[in-house]
Amino acid sequence: MDLQVVHPACAGLDVHKRTVVACALTAAGKETRTFRTWTGALRALADWLAAQGVTHVVLEATGAYWKPVYNILEDRFTLVVANPDRVHAIAGRKTDVKDAEWLATLLRHGLVVPSLIPSREQRELRELTRYRTAKIQERAREVNRLQKTLEGANIKLAAVLTDILGVSGQRILDALVHGEDDPAALAALADWRVKAKRADLEAALVGRVSATLRFVIQEQLQGIRTLDEQIARCDAEVQRLAPFPEELARLQTVPGLGRRSSENILAEIGTDMSHFATAQKLTAWGGMCPGNRESGGKRKPARTRKGSPWLRGALGEAAWAAARGKSGYLPALFHRLAARRGRKRAIVAVGHALLVIIYHLLRDRTVYQDLGDAYFEKRQSDAVKRRAVRQLQRIGFSVHLEPLPEAS
């Protein structure tokens, strides 16, 4: 059976760090050329494709190398960015030219599933929020290194202070690096709101801080403060660029979602939910649901797909925050699943629920309404009653159930 030609004039690009191989398939035949990846050479590539009469172009999402090509071509052609796992050529026939020709052939017959590529403004916002997240992670690593240095100096500050970089912690550390080693004098710098006993604080500050360790602690403190300034500047720039104050306010009504996590999630998925037919499509795209792995009529364990690590990270952080709540649907979901499947799988499930909630909030432009921590018991009220009656009967009670007037 002959395949139907969907795009009669198209091209496939095999993109590398320094070169891009272009194969144009048109009514006049097939032609292949190689271009460099400098901006001027990519503009020459665009002119050559236009001269060939190409209307649609496909390229693989290979690392970050596809981005410069996409930036130059997006205004002149209909671009399709393909997942490399879905467009692999036949094994044993791989060259750059053959890869470009294979991509063009798949696109010509409509066999390439396009990846979702947001607008340039959203892509730039993504770069900013991802850079901020990287700086926050770098700060956390530097704080851990500082903690190890203090432990090596016999300073047990973290044993008595919740945050060693709070107001009290920074006062004490600044005095320490400037030569103060009297535990009583150091403990006197703590804020009056510190809950630790003064005797415990003094005991924790008896250490062996040499000149070398003072230098290391000072450098680590300076690094952390520099990162704090960078993160603050990123926060200000994100707030300047983010064009969705209404959506941000709506997302922050959901337990576990703060300002930064909401900005990160919206930068990854956008605000237009028409790209996703259902909430399940969004969660599958985001890698927050298990894959399908069935053989011989049997379902086998399947891991979640990779998805966007930045989106998964933001949802995981928000899920941990939501799970620590004292009441509500999300904490109830976490505790219900953690008892049977473990805490990590429960967090993935809570992250999945968060993404479903976000989808409906953005699509329907509504506000979050919590289902309550008794949602699962109400949904399975008969099973809950039977289980409770059996438990009471096992310990020797006769049970008669009568509904309360408010619940009848």
Residue pairs with C-beta under 8 A, 6 or more apart in sequence:
3 109
3 111
4 109
4 110
5 108
5 109
6 108
6 109
6 110
7 55
7 56
7 107
7 108
7 110
8 26
8 27
8 108
9 24
9 25
9 26
9 27
9 52
9 53
9 54
9 55
9 56
10 24
10 25
10 26
10 54
10 55
10 56
10 57
10 58
10 104
10 107
10 108
11 22
11 23
11 24
11 25
11 49
11 52
11 54
11 56
11 57
11 58
11 104
11 107
12 22
12 23
12 25
12 57
12 58
12 59
12 99
12 100
12 101
12 102
12 103
12 104
12 105
12 106
12 107
13 20
13 21
13 22
13 23
13 57
13 58
13 59
13 69
13 100
13 103
14 20
14 21
14 23
14 59
14 60
14 96
14 97
14 99
14 100
14 103
15 37
15 59
15 60
15 62
15 65
15 66
15 69
16 37
16 62
16 65
16 96
17 37
17 65
18 36
18 37
19 34
19 35
19 36
19 37
19 96
20 34
20 35
20 36
20 37
20 42
20 45
20 69
21 32
21 33
21 34
21 96
21 97
21 99
21 100
22 32
22 33
22 34
22 35
22 45
22 48
22 49
22 100
23 30
23 31
23 32
23 97
23 100
23 101
23 103
23 104
24 30
24 31
24 32
24 48
24 49
24 52
24 54
24 104
25 101
25 104
25 105
25 108
26 52
26 53
26 54
27 53
28 52
28 53
30 101
30 104
31 52
32 97
32 100
32 101
33 45
33 48
34 96
35 41
35 42
35 44
35 45
35 48
37 65
37 68
37 69
39 68
39 72
42 68
42 69
42 72
42 73
43 72
45 69
45 72
45 73
46 72
46 73
46 76
46 77
49 57
49 73
49 76
49 77
50 76
54 77
55 77
55 78
56 77
56 78
56 79
56 80
56 107
57 73
57 77
57 78
57 79
57 80
57 107
58 79
58 80
58 81
58 82
58 103
58 104
58 106
58 107
58 112
59 66
59 69
59 70
59 79
59 80
59 81
59 82
59 103
60 66
60 81
60 82
60 83
60 84
60 87
60 103
61 81
61 82
61 83
61 84
61 115
62 84
66 81
67 123
70 79
70 81
70 117
71 120
73 79
74 120
79 117
80 107
80 112
80 114
80 115
81 114
81 115
81 117
82 103
82 106
82 112
82 113
82 114
82 115
83 113
83 115
86 112
86 113
87 102
87 103
87 106
87 112
89 98
89 99
89 102
103 112
106 112
116 275
116 285
117 123
118 126
118 270
121 241
121 243
122 267
122 270
124 241
125 238
125 241
125 242
125 267
126 267
126 268
126 310
128 234
128 237
128 238
128 241
128 267
129 238
129 263
129 264
129 267
129 268
129 310
130 267
130 310
131 234
132 231
132 234
132 235
132 238
132 260
133 264
133 310
133 313
133 314
135 227
135 230
135 231
135 234
136 231
138 227
139 224
139 227
139 228
139 231
142 220
142 223
142 224
142 227
143 164
143 165
143 224
145 220
146 164
146 165
146 217
146 220
146 221
146 224
147 158
147 164
149 213
149 216
149 217
149 220
150 156
150 157
150 158
150 164
150 207
150 217
152 213
153 207
153 208
153 209
153 210
153 213
153 217
154 206
154 207
154 208
155 176
155 204
155 205
155 207
155 209
156 203
156 204
156 205
156 207
157 164
157 169
157 172
157 173
157 204
157 205
158 164
159 204
160 196
160 200
160 201
160 204
161 168
161 169
161 190
161 194
161 196
161 201
163 169
164 173
165 224
166 191
167 191
168 189
168 190
168 191
168 194
170 221
171 189
171 190
171 191
172 186
172 187
172 189
172 190
172 205
173 217
173 221
174 221
175 185
175 186
175 189
176 186
176 209
176 214
176 217
177 214
177 217
177 218
177 221
179 214
180 186
181 207
181 209
183 202
183 203
183 205
183 206
184 202
186 202
186 205
187 198
187 201
187 202
187 205
190 196
190 198
190 201
194 201
209 217
235 260
238 263
242 248
242 263
242 266
242 267
244 266
244 271
247 266
247 271
247 362
248 259
248 262
248 263
248 266
250 361
250 362
250 365
250 366
250 367
250 368
251 257
251 262
251 265
251 266
251 358
251 361
252 258
252 259
252 262
253 367
253 368
254 318
254 322
254 354
254 357
254 358
254 361
254 368
255 321
255 322
255 325
255 328
255 330
255 331
255 370
256 318
256 319
256 320
256 321
256 322
256 323
256 325
256 330
256 354
257 265
257 318
257 321
257 322
257 354
258 318
258 321
261 314
261 317
261 318
261 321
264 310
264 311
264 314
265 311
265 314
265 315
265 318
265 358
268 286
268 308
268 310
268 311
268 314
269 282
269 286
269 311
269 358
271 362
273 282
273 359
273 362
273 363
276 282
276 285
276 359
279 355
279 356
279 359
279 360
280 289
282 355
282 356
282 359
283 289
283 352
283 355
283 356
283 359
284 305
285 307
286 307
286 308
286 311
286 312
286 315
286 355
287 304
287 305
287 306
287 307
287 308
287 311
287 312
288 304
288 307
288 312
288 315
288 348
288 351
288 352
288 355
289 304
289 352
290 302
290 303
290 304
291 302
291 303
291 304
291 305
292 302
293 299
293 300
293 301
293 302
294 300
304 348
312 351
315 351
315 354
315 355
316 347
316 348
316 351
318 351
318 354
319 330
319 334
319 347
319 348
319 350
319 351
319 354
320 347
322 328
322 330
322 331
322 334
322 350
322 354
323 330
323 331
323 334
323 335
323 346
323 347
323 350
324 331
325 331
327 372
327 373
328 370
328 372
328 373
329 353
329 370
329 371
329 372
329 373
329 375
330 350
330 353
330 354
331 373
332 372
332 373
332 374
332 375
332 376
333 346
333 349
333 350
333 353
333 376
334 343
334 346
334 347
334 349
334 350
335 346
336 346
336 376
337 345
337 346
337 349
338 345
338 346
341 349
357 368
360 366
361 367
361 368
377 384
385 401
389 399
389 401
392 399
393 399
